[in-house]
């Protein structure tokens, strides 16, 4: 029963320590203070976990062991390789660890942005209308085609007629306003240039 209450006390102390760190990081402190604060947090958390809160040789031994563990951090899973590098840097230089962490976050944001950009530029064949596919074929044959020439080429296709300012594909039941033909031509040229 006393072990359970002792465990609860340890958990409460760690939670209080976490709240202090969260309040500290919410203030947008400079990198030079964040690294040492995280390092201090790790030391204090380990002291609480091992019940060595009072200063003395036992606390010094726990701190020394914690620093050695940080410096020699080796996590089994490769997806934690960045954390391993941060832990090692924390053991040597907390400011350097915080700077590395910031660079890592910026790099990950850039990588995500690049992935999203590539995903957005990816051609989605299912999203093209039947008329857009015909326009793509025409543009593929003649990349320098004008809007007016494209309009006449479309009317030459079987089943495409011009009615009330619209081009209608009676076979595939697709409609395109003639005023939008310029935009469709531009997009087709852009798709074919990739």
C-alpha atoms as a printed R data frame, in Angstrom:
    type eleno elety resid chain resno       x      y       z
1   ATOM     1    CA   UNK     A     1   0.000  0.000   0.000
2   ATOM     2    CA   UNK     A     2   2.839  2.392   0.836
3   ATOM     3    CA   UNK     A     3   4.479  1.638  -2.561
4   ATOM     4    CA   UNK     A     4   1.320  2.716  -4.328
5   ATOM     5    CA   UNK     A     5   1.176  6.015  -2.459
6   ATOM     6    CA   UNK     A     6   4.900  6.498  -3.082
7   ATOM     7    CA   UNK     A     7   4.309  5.894  -6.812
8   ATOM     8    CA   UNK     A     8   1.452  8.385  -6.755
9   ATOM     9    CA   UNK     A     9   3.714 10.947  -5.098
10  ATOM    10    CA   UNK     A    10   6.369 10.417  -7.773
11  ATOM    11    CA   UNK     A    11   3.764 10.816 -10.515
12  ATOM    12    CA   UNK     A    12   2.426 14.012  -8.908
13  ATOM    13    CA   UNK     A    13   5.926 15.483  -8.612
14  ATOM    14    CA   UNK     A    14   6.699 14.656 -12.242
15  ATOM    15    CA   UNK     A    15   3.399 16.200 -13.349
16  ATOM    16    CA   UNK     A    16   4.219 19.400 -11.429
17  ATOM    17    CA   UNK     A    17   7.649 19.460 -13.074
18  ATOM    18    CA   UNK     A    18   6.035 18.971 -16.519
19  ATOM    19    CA   UNK     A    19   3.674 21.894 -15.870
20  ATOM    20    CA   UNK     A    20   6.654 24.110 -14.961
21  ATOM    21    CA   UNK     A    21   8.420 23.167 -18.201
22  ATOM    22    CA   UNK     A    22   5.263 23.802 -20.268
23  ATOM    23    CA   UNK     A    23   4.846 27.261 -18.695
24  ATOM    24    CA   UNK     A    24   8.506 27.972 -19.473
25  ATOM    25    CA   UNK     A    25   8.229 26.908 -23.139
26  ATOM    26    CA   UNK     A    26   5.014 28.908 -23.651
27  ATOM    27    CA   UNK     A    27   6.947 32.140 -23.027
28  ATOM    28    CA   UNK     A    28   8.893 31.798 -26.323
29  ATOM    29    CA   UNK     A    29  12.249 31.893 -24.601
30  ATOM    30    CA   UNK     A    30  15.444 32.103 -26.678
31  ATOM    31    CA   UNK     A    31  17.248 28.897 -27.668
32  ATOM    32    CA   UNK     A    32  20.063 29.619 -25.205
33  ATOM    33    CA   UNK     A    33  17.659 29.180 -22.275
34  ATOM    34    CA   UNK     A    34  15.443 26.396 -23.665
35  ATOM    35    CA   UNK     A    35  18.263 23.818 -24.020
36  ATOM    36    CA   UNK     A    36  19.499 24.148 -20.428
37  ATOM    37    CA   UNK     A    37  15.886 24.152 -19.167
38  ATOM    38    CA   UNK     A    38  15.173 20.842 -20.922
39  ATOM    39    CA   UNK     A    39  18.441 19.409 -19.588
40  ATOM    40    CA   UNK     A    40  17.515 20.572 -16.073
41  ATOM    41    CA   UNK     A    41  14.050 19.050 -16.515
42  ATOM    42    CA   UNK     A    42  15.552 15.668 -17.432
43  ATOM    43    CA   UNK     A    43  17.864 15.736 -14.403
44  ATOM    44    CA   UNK     A    44  15.063 16.720 -12.003
45  ATOM    45    CA   UNK     A    45  12.705 14.110 -13.435
46  ATOM    46    CA   UNK     A    46  15.294 11.386 -12.980
47  ATOM    47    CA   UNK     A    47  15.987 12.576  -9.427
48  ATOM    48    CA   UNK     A    48  12.280 12.365  -8.615
49  ATOM    49    CA   UNK     A    49  11.987  8.947 -10.230
50  ATOM    50    CA   UNK     A    50  14.916  7.624  -8.172
51  ATOM    51    CA   UNK     A    51  13.861  9.461  -5.006
52  ATOM    52    CA   UNK     A    52  17.058 11.524  -4.670
53  ATOM    53    CA   UNK     A    53  15.570 14.998  -4.295
54  ATOM    54    CA   UNK     A    54  17.928 16.194  -1.579
55  ATOM    55    CA   UNK     A    55  21.430 17.237  -2.579
56  ATOM    56    CA   UNK     A    56  24.242 14.855  -1.755
57  ATOM    57    CA   UNK     A    57  26.525 12.177  -3.125
58  ATOM    58    CA   UNK     A    58  23.597  9.946  -4.148
59  ATOM    59    CA   UNK     A    59  22.039 12.772  -6.174
60  ATOM    60    CA   UNK     A    60  25.409 13.500  -7.783
61  ATOM    61    CA   UNK     A    61  25.701  9.825  -8.764
62  ATOM    62    CA   UNK     A    62  22.192  9.842 -10.254
63  ATOM    63    CA   UNK     A    63  22.953 13.055 -12.182
64  ATOM    64    CA   UNK     A    64  26.227 11.601 -13.454
65  ATOM    65    CA   UNK     A    65  24.514  8.410 -14.563
66  ATOM    66    CA   UNK     A    66  21.744 10.407 -16.290
67  ATOM    67    CA   UNK     A    67  24.292 12.526 -18.191
68  ATOM    68    CA   UNK     A    68  26.177  9.388 -19.260
69  ATOM    69    CA   UNK     A    69  22.909  7.817 -20.439
70  ATOM    70    CA   UNK     A    70  22.106 10.940 -22.461
71  ATOM    71    CA   UNK     A    71  25.569 11.037 -24.021
72  ATOM    72    CA   UNK     A    72  25.384  7.371 -24.962
73  ATOM    73    CA   UNK     A    73  21.721  7.339 -26.000
74  ATOM    74    CA   UNK     A    74  21.047  4.408 -28.297
75  ATOM    75    CA   UNK     A    75  17.442  3.789 -29.127
76  ATOM    76    CA   UNK     A    76  16.569  0.527 -30.850
77  ATOM    77    CA   UNK     A    77  14.071  1.860 -33.400
78  ATOM    78    CA   UNK     A    78  15.463  3.854 -36.329
79  ATOM    79    CA   UNK     A    79  12.470  6.218 -36.334
80  ATOM    80    CA   UNK     A    80  13.883  7.726 -33.107
81  ATOM    81    CA   UNK     A    81  17.266  8.588 -34.619
82  ATOM    82    CA   UNK     A    82  16.657 12.347 -34.336
83  ATOM    83    CA   UNK     A    83  15.718 11.990 -30.669
84  ATOM    84    CA   UNK     A    84  18.877  9.996 -30.097
85  ATOM    85    CA   UNK     A    85  20.933 12.825 -31.585
86  ATOM    86    CA   UNK     A    86  19.110 15.396 -29.448
87  ATOM    87    CA   UNK     A    87  19.673 13.353 -26.276
88  ATOM    88    CA   UNK     A    88  23.374 12.988 -27.045
89  ATOM    89    CA   UNK     A    89  23.709 16.713 -27.643
90  ATOM    90    CA   UNK     A    90  21.828 17.423 -24.412
91  ATOM    91    CA   UNK     A    91  24.462 15.440 -22.540
92  ATOM    92    CA   UNK     A    92  27.276 17.509 -24.054
93  ATOM    93    CA   UNK     A    93  25.812 20.958 -24.719
94  ATOM    94    CA   UNK     A    94  22.129 21.756 -23.990
95  ATOM    95    CA   UNK     A    95  22.192 24.960 -26.094
96  ATOM    96    CA   UNK     A    96  23.512 23.044 -29.097
97  ATOM    97    CA   UNK     A    97  20.764 20.449 -28.559
98  ATOM    98    CA   UNK     A    98  18.072 23.137 -28.609
99  ATOM    99    CA   UNK     A    99  19.538 24.697 -31.770
100 ATOM   100    CA   UNK     A   100  19.680 21.279 -33.441
101 ATOM   101    CA   UNK     A   101  16.077 20.628 -32.404
102 ATOM   102    CA   UNK     A   102  14.967 23.938 -33.940
103 ATOM   103    CA   UNK     A   103  16.844 23.193 -37.199
104 ATOM   104    CA   UNK     A   104  15.274 19.743 -37.280
105 ATOM   105    CA   UNK     A   105  11.765 21.178 -36.899
106 ATOM   106    CA   UNK     A   106  12.392 23.721 -39.672
107 ATOM   107    CA   UNK     A   107  13.760 20.985 -41.960
108 ATOM   108    CA   UNK     A   108  10.767 18.727 -41.288
109 ATOM   109    CA   UNK     A   109   8.404 21.615 -42.107
110 ATOM   110    CA   UNK     A   110  10.243 22.179 -45.400
111 ATOM   111    CA   UNK     A   111  10.124 18.457 -46.241
112 ATOM   112    CA   UNK     A   112   6.395 18.288 -45.500
113 ATOM   113    CA   UNK     A   113   5.762 21.383 -47.605
114 ATOM   114    CA   UNK     A   114   7.727 19.860 -50.480
115 ATOM   115    CA   UNK     A   115   5.790 16.577 -50.229
116 ATOM   116    CA   UNK     A   116   2.466 18.421 -50.204
117 ATOM   117    CA   UNK     A   117   3.520 20.517 -53.201
118 ATOM   118    CA   UNK     A   118   4.502 17.391 -55.151
119 ATOM   119    CA   UNK     A   119   1.232 15.712 -54.185
120 ATOM   120    CA   UNK     A   120  -0.750 18.760 -55.326
121 ATOM   121    CA   UNK     A   121   1.070 18.890 -58.671
122 ATOM   122    CA   UNK     A   122   0.508 15.205 -59.333
123 ATOM   123    CA   UNK     A   123  -1.780 14.585 -62.295
124 ATOM   124    CA   UNK     A   124  -5.035 12.953 -61.311
125 ATOM   125    CA   UNK     A   125  -6.342 11.213 -64.425
126 ATOM   126    CA   UNK     A   126  -9.751 10.474 -62.904
127 ATOM   127    CA   UNK     A   127 -10.340 14.161 -62.327
128 ATOM   128    CA   UNK     A   128 -10.169 15.127 -66.012
129 ATOM   129    CA   UNK     A   129 -13.465 15.482 -67.873
130 ATOM   130    CA   UNK     A   130 -13.890 13.791 -71.253
131 ATOM   131    CA   UNK     A   131 -13.574 17.165 -73.002
132 ATOM   132    CA   UNK     A   132 -10.359 17.923 -71.083
133 ATOM   133    CA   UNK     A   133  -8.919 14.608 -72.248
134 ATOM   134    CA   UNK     A   134  -9.753 15.477 -75.870
135 ATOM   135    CA   UNK     A   135  -8.174 18.930 -75.388
136 ATOM   136    CA   UNK     A   136  -5.051 17.242 -73.979
137 ATOM   137    CA   UNK     A   137  -4.818 15.017 -77.086
138 ATOM   138    CA   UNK     A   138  -5.153 18.016 -79.401
139 ATOM   139    CA   UNK     A   139  -2.563 20.021 -77.456
140 ATOM   140    CA   UNK     A   140  -0.210 17.039 -77.472
141 ATOM   141    CA   UNK     A   141  -0.280 17.085 -81.300
142 ATOM   142    CA   UNK     A   142   0.099 20.878 -81.534
143 ATOM   143    CA   UNK     A   143   1.490 22.616 -78.435
144 ATOM   144    CA   UNK     A   144   1.264 26.076 -80.083
145 ATOM   145    CA   UNK     A   145  -2.429 25.849 -80.904
146 ATOM   146    CA   UNK     A   146  -4.550 28.959 -80.312
147 ATOM   147    CA   UNK     A   147  -7.903 29.100 -78.541
148 ATOM   148    CA   UNK     A   148  -9.805 29.692 -81.784
149 ATOM   149    CA   UNK     A   149  -8.020 26.828 -83.562
150 ATOM   150    CA   UNK     A   150  -8.742 24.569 -80.578
151 ATOM   151    CA   UNK     A   151 -12.416 25.476 -80.755
152 ATOM   152    CA   UNK     A   152 -12.558 24.473 -84.432
153 ATOM   153    CA   UNK     A   153 -10.602 21.266 -83.751
154 ATOM   154    CA   UNK     A   154 -13.057 20.311 -81.004
155 ATOM   155    CA   UNK     A   155 -16.031 20.888 -83.307
156 ATOM   156    CA   UNK     A   156 -14.432 18.500 -85.836
157 ATOM   157    CA   UNK     A   157 -14.575 15.673 -83.231
158 ATOM   158    CA   UNK     A   158 -17.497 13.297 -83.502
159 ATOM   159    CA   UNK     A   159 -20.341 14.231 -81.120
160 ATOM   160    CA   UNK     A   160 -19.102 17.705 -80.144
161 ATOM   161    CA   UNK     A   161 -21.404 20.567 -81.092
162 ATOM   162    CA   UNK     A   162 -21.591 24.282 -80.262
163 ATOM   163    CA   UNK     A   163 -24.858 25.440 -78.662
164 ATOM   164    CA   UNK     A   164 -25.543 28.800 -76.945
165 ATOM   165    CA   UNK     A   165 -21.878 29.598 -76.224
166 ATOM   166    CA   UNK     A   166 -21.185 26.067 -74.983
167 ATOM   167    CA   UNK     A   167 -19.282 23.158 -76.482
168 ATOM   168    CA   UNK     A   168 -21.257 19.981 -75.776
169 ATOM   169    CA   UNK     A   169 -20.029 16.442 -76.064
170 ATOM   170    CA   UNK     A   170 -23.214 14.519 -76.855
171 ATOM   171    CA   UNK     A   171 -21.473 11.151 -76.522
172 ATOM   172    CA   UNK     A   172 -19.970 11.662 -73.037
173 ATOM   173    CA   UNK     A   173 -22.552 14.233 -71.875
174 ATOM   174    CA   UNK     A   174 -19.950 16.840 -71.029
175 ATOM   175    CA   UNK     A   175 -20.260 20.603 -71.451
176 ATOM   176    CA   UNK     A   176 -17.677 23.385 -71.628
177 ATOM   177    CA   UNK     A   177 -18.376 27.106 -71.878
178 ATOM   178    CA   UNK     A   178 -16.457 28.701 -74.732
179 ATOM   179    CA   UNK     A   179 -15.308 31.533 -72.444
180 ATOM   180    CA   UNK     A   180 -13.546 28.852 -70.287
181 ATOM   181    CA   UNK     A   181 -11.769 27.310 -73.269
182 ATOM   182    CA   UNK     A   182  -8.746 29.605 -72.824
183 ATOM   183    CA   UNK     A   183  -8.222 28.350 -69.232
184 ATOM   184    CA   UNK     A   184  -8.615 24.723 -70.297
185 ATOM   185    CA   UNK     A   185  -6.082 25.245 -73.076
186 ATOM   186    CA   UNK     A   186  -3.615 26.820 -70.649
187 ATOM   187    CA   UNK     A   187  -3.983 23.918 -68.177
188 ATOM   188    CA   UNK     A   188  -3.596 21.340 -70.957
189 ATOM   189    CA   UNK     A   189  -0.387 23.003 -72.135
190 ATOM   190    CA   UNK     A   190   0.891 23.042 -68.553
191 ATOM   191    CA   UNK     A   191   0.064 19.324 -68.072
192 ATOM   192    CA   UNK     A   192   1.758 18.399 -71.334
193 ATOM   193    CA   UNK     A   193   4.897 20.382 -70.459
194 ATOM   194    CA   UNK     A   194   5.568 18.226 -67.366
